[in-house]
Amino acid sequence: MGVFASIEAEFDYEIVEEFFSHYAFMSEAMEKLIIGLADEERYLANINELFRICHNIKSATGYLKIAPINKLVTLAEETLEECRLVEGRGSEELINWLILVSDQLNLYKEDLENDRESFFSLNHLIIKVPVKFIQ
């Protein structure tokens, strides 16, 4: 039984389907928001929207007990919370790190779509959280 099938076996089908459609939409929306962090005028709005996306995914994956995704978005949410305290243009370090997070979330989405037996391994570069948030 794959990852998606095991979640469906434990939870109501409609809850799982709703999670998956929202997760797919939110993970796809991230890249445009991340790229927009380079624009000082859009920085705060985009950070807040990225934070909201991670928070929503964290809540849903916590409920559904999807630990790999939950751990990743928890780390991203904590980092984005710190980013909300500063203003300016997003640093290259921050943007590149968030792209890695977004790519990883898309790999996890593929795992769910293809009902793989387990999730892709976490990209080890994600562990190196950026220290410089703005330029």
C-alpha positions as CSV (number, residue, x, y, z in Angstrom):
1,M,0.0,0.0,0.0
2,G,1.3,3.4,-1.0
3,V,1.5,6.6,1.0
4,F,-1.8,8.0,-0.4
5,A,-3.7,4.8,-0.1
6,S,-2.6,4.4,3.6
7,I,-3.9,7.9,4.4
8,E,-7.2,7.2,2.6
9,A,-7.6,4.0,4.6
10,E,-7.3,5.9,7.9
11,F,-9.2,9.1,7.1
12,D,-12.4,10.0,5.3
13,Y,-12.0,10.0,1.5
14,E,-13.4,13.6,1.2
15,I,-11.0,15.0,3.8
16,V,-8.1,13.4,2.0
17,E,-9.2,14.6,-1.5
18,E,-9.8,18.1,-0.2
19,F,-6.3,18.1,1.4
20,F,-4.7,16.9,-1.7
21,S,-6.4,19.4,-4.0
22,H,-5.5,22.3,-1.6
23,Y,-2.0,21.0,-1.1
24,A,-1.4,20.8,-4.9
25,F,-2.7,24.3,-5.4
26,M,-0.7,25.9,-2.5
27,S,2.6,24.1,-3.4
28,E,2.2,25.3,-7.0
29,A,1.5,28.9,-5.9
30,M,4.7,29.1,-3.9
31,E,7.3,29.6,-6.6
32,K,5.8,32.8,-8.0
33,L,5.6,34.2,-4.4
34,I,9.2,33.2,-3.7
35,I,10.5,34.9,-6.9
36,G,8.5,38.0,-5.9
37,L,10.5,38.3,-2.7
38,A,13.2,40.1,-4.8
39,D,10.9,43.0,-5.2
40,E,11.0,45.2,-2.0
41,E,7.4,46.4,-2.5
42,R,6.1,42.8,-2.6
43,Y,8.4,41.3,0.0
44,L,6.1,41.6,3.1
45,A,2.9,40.6,1.3
46,N,4.6,37.6,-0.3
47,I,6.3,36.5,3.0
48,N,2.9,36.7,4.7
49,E,1.3,34.6,2.0
50,L,4.1,32.0,2.1
51,F,3.7,31.9,5.8
52,R,-0.1,31.3,5.5
53,I,0.5,28.5,2.9
54,C,3.0,26.7,5.2
55,H,0.8,27.2,8.2
56,N,-2.2,25.7,6.4
57,I,-0.2,22.7,5.1
58,K,1.3,22.2,8.5
59,S,-2.2,22.1,10.1
60,A,-3.5,19.6,7.5
61,T,-0.5,17.3,7.5
62,G,-0.5,17.3,11.3
63,Y,-4.1,16.2,11.4
64,L,-3.4,13.6,8.6
65,K,-0.2,12.4,10.3
66,I,2.0,13.1,7.2
67,A,5.2,13.6,9.1
68,P,7.7,14.3,6.3
69,I,5.6,17.2,4.9
70,N,4.7,18.4,8.3
71,K,8.3,18.6,9.5
72,L,9.4,20.5,6.3
73,V,6.6,23.1,6.5
74,T,7.2,23.6,10.2
75,L,10.8,24.5,9.5
76,A,9.7,26.8,6.7
77,E,7.0,28.4,8.8
78,E,9.4,29.1,11.6
79,T,11.9,30.7,9.2
80,L,9.1,32.7,7.5
81,E,8.0,34.0,10.9
82,E,11.5,35.5,11.4
83,C,11.3,36.9,7.9
84,R,8.1,38.8,8.8
85,L,10.1,40.9,11.2
86,V,12.3,42.5,8.6
87,E,11.7,44.6,5.5
88,G,13.5,45.0,2.2
89,R,14.3,42.8,-0.7
90,G,14.6,39.1,-0.1
91,S,18.2,37.9,-0.1
92,E,19.4,35.5,-2.7
93,E,20.1,33.0,0.1
94,L,16.5,33.1,1.3
95,I,15.0,32.9,-2.2
96,N,17.2,29.9,-3.1
97,W,16.4,28.1,0.1
98,L,12.6,28.7,-0.3
99,I,12.9,27.3,-3.9
100,L,14.5,24.2,-2.4
101,V,11.6,23.9,0.0
102,S,9.1,24.5,-2.8
103,D,10.8,21.8,-5.0
104,Q,10.7,19.4,-2.1
105,L,7.0,20.0,-1.5
106,N,6.4,19.3,-5.2
107,L,8.4,16.0,-4.9
108,Y,6.2,15.0,-2.0
109,K,3.1,15.9,-4.1
110,E,4.4,13.5,-6.8
111,D,4.9,10.8,-4.1
112,L,1.2,11.2,-3.2
113,E,0.0,11.4,-6.8
114,N,1.9,8.2,-7.7
115,D,1.0,6.5,-4.4
116,R,4.6,5.6,-3.8
117,E,5.5,3.3,-0.9
118,S,7.4,6.1,0.8
119,F,8.4,9.7,0.4
120,F,11.4,11.0,-1.5
121,S,14.4,11.7,0.8
122,L,14.7,15.3,2.0
123,N,17.2,17.4,0.1
124,H,20.1,17.8,2.6
125,L,20.6,21.4,1.5
126,I,17.3,22.4,3.2
127,I,18.8,21.8,6.6
128,K,21.0,24.8,6.0
129,V,18.4,27.5,6.9
130,P,19.3,31.0,5.6
131,V,20.8,33.5,8.1
132,K,20.4,36.5,5.9
133,F,16.8,37.3,4.9
134,I,17.1,40.6,3.1
135,Q,19.6,42.4,0.9
